[in-house]
Amino acid sequence: MDDVANGGGRRRILVGIDGSAPSKAALRWAVGQAVLTGAAVQAVAAWEYPSLYGWLVPMVDDGFERAARRTLTAEVDEVAGRDRPVEIEESLVLGHAAEVLLELAEDADLLVLGSRGRGTFARTLLGSVSARCAVHGSCPVVIVRADGTAVRPHPADLRTTTATTGAPEAAPAARTKEWPLSLHIVESGDLTRVHAVLDADGTALHSDTRARRDPHDAPAPPVGDAFAVGRALIDLGHQLLSAGTRGATGPARE
């Protein structure tokens, strides 16, 4: 296998990182594959703020990002050592793990994931993330168990676009829908409260969030509104992603 792909660029192996034993096994497998093929490795850790982060605490805190960064660097150093045998790029990305990996995998040659990862920060690479990437990934996907053995995604998880005859299925007709969203904002002194309701095809999702002004900051009601509404939308987004992942992948498989 030569070292040139993707229109003249170097081959790239994307691997999800979360600090778990399966994640380390996946990185170890990816590094080994990169040594054999001359590819570069991109180690990716996705992180998010907890859904209700910011209630009655300072509005800005980069502790979650720092924890994710430490997990990423520590895992790469543990698996590959300081004198790395291949080029390894560390990428820390804010967002849901499956969404981040699927987007980055669009121009990767291979995506490698640990099976049923368990991390040290919120929203890590759970088994459902591996399954979702196996279903929707635009490049080949390898899932590695904690013992280092690589497996193909379970056949029941793979969705094809061809009928049993091999002929492409007709594309479904486009459809448009609206999901009404209401935001109720209440300002009381330095505290801003938001109650958000999203009508998702008849299922009402609710979120209650707050933002409190730091006593040292000048009064700025629009800033409080932006933080409180932003947190409400993040919480609703988490609820939608959780429901969508359950519906798309079903029970996680080893």
QUIDA-V821740 format. One record per pair of residues at least 4 apart in sequence whose C-alpha atoms are under 8 Angstrom apart, sorted by the first residue. I is the first residue (numbers start at 1). J is the second residue. Records with the same first field share a line. If there is no record, write none. Layout:
BEGIN
I = J  J
END
This chain:
BEGIN
1 = 37
2 = 37  38
3 = 10  11  37  38  39
4 = 8  9  10  11
5 = 9  10  11
6 = 10  11  107
10 = 39  40
11 = 38  39  40  108  109
12 = 39  40  41  42  108  109  110
13 = 30  34  39  40  41  42  108  109  110  111  112
14 = 41  42  43  44  104  105  108  109  110  111  112
15 = 26  27  30  41  42  43  44  111  112  113
16 = 23  26  27  43  44  45  101  111  112  113  114  125
17 = 23  24  27  43  44  45  46  72  75  113  125
18 = 23  45  46  71  72  117  118  119  120  124  125
19 = 23  24  71  72  75  118  119  120
20 = 24  117  118  119  120
21 = 25  114  117  118  146
22 = 26  113  114  115  116  117  144  145  146  147  148
23 = 27  113  114  115  117  144  146
24 = 28  75  79  114  146
25 = 29  114  144  145  146  147  148
26 = 30  112  113  114  143  144  145  146  148
27 = 31  43  76  79  112
28 = 32  79  80  148
29 = 33  144  148
30 = 34  41  112
31 = 35  41  80  85  86
32 = 36
33 = 37  39
34 = 38  39  40  41  86
35 = 39  85  86
38 = 86
39 = 86  87
40 = 86  87  88  89
41 = 86  87  88  89
42 = 88  89  90  91
43 = 72  76  88  89  90  91
44 = 72  90  91  92  93  101
45 = 68  69  72  91  92  93  97
46 = 68  92  93  94  95  96  97  100  124
47 = 64  65  68  92  93  94  95  96  97  121  122  123  124
48 = 64  94  95  96  122  123
49 = 53  64  122
50 = 122
51 = 231  234  235  238
52 = 209  231  235
53 = 231
54 = 58  59  60  210  211  231
55 = 209  210  211  212
56 = 210  211  212
57 = 212
58 = 212  213  214
59 = 211  212  213  227
62 = 66
63 = 67
64 = 68  121
65 = 69
66 = 70
67 = 71  121
68 = 72  92  121
69 = 73  92
70 = 74
71 = 75  120
72 = 76  90  92
73 = 77  90
74 = 78
75 = 79
76 = 80  81
77 = 81  82
80 = 84  85
84 = 88
93 = 100
95 = 99  100
96 = 100  123
97 = 101  123  124  125  129
98 = 102  125  129  130  132  133
99 = 103
100 = 104
101 = 105  133
102 = 106  133  136  137  138
104 = 108
105 = 109  110  111  137  138  139
106 = 137  138  139
107 = 139
108 = 139
109 = 139  140
110 = 139  140  141  142
111 = 139  140  141  142
112 = 141  142  143  144
113 = 130  141  142  143  144
114 = 125  130  143  144  145  146
115 = 126  127  130  143  144  145  146  254
116 = 125  126  127  128  130  252  253  254
117 = 124  125  126  127
118 = 124  125  126
119 = 124  125
120 = 124
125 = 129  130
126 = 130
127 = 131  252  253  254
128 = 132  245  246  249  250  251  252  253
129 = 133  245
130 = 134  143
131 = 135  153  157  249  252  253
132 = 136  137  245  248  249
133 = 137  141
134 = 141  153  157  158
135 = 157  158  159
137 = 141
141 = 152  153
142 = 150  151  152  153
143 = 150  151  152  153
144 = 148  149  150  151
145 = 149  150  151  254
153 = 157  158
154 = 158  253
157 = 249
161 = 168  169
162 = 166  167  168  169
163 = 167  168  169
179 = 198  199  200  201
180 = 198  199  200
181 = 196  197  198  199
182 = 196  197  198
183 = 194  195  196  197  229
184 = 194  195  196
185 = 192  193  194  195  225
186 = 192  193  194
187 = 191  192  193  221
188 = 192
190 = 212  213  219
191 = 210  211  212  213  224
192 = 210  211  212  224  225  228
193 = 208  209  210  211  228
194 = 207  208  209  210  228  229  232
195 = 206  207  208  209  232
196 = 206  207  208  232  233
197 = 204  205  206  207
198 = 203  204  205  206  236
199 = 203  204  205
200 = 204  205
205 = 236  239
206 = 236
207 = 232  235  236
208 = 232
209 = 228  229  231  232
210 = 228  231
211 = 224  225  227  228
212 = 224
213 = 217  219  224
220 = 224
221 = 225
222 = 226
223 = 227
224 = 228
225 = 229
226 = 230
227 = 231
228 = 232
229 = 233
230 = 234
231 = 235
232 = 236
233 = 237
234 = 238
235 = 239
236 = 240
237 = 241
238 = 242
239 = 243
240 = 244
241 = 245
242 = 246
243 = 247
244 = 248
245 = 249  250
246 = 250  251
END
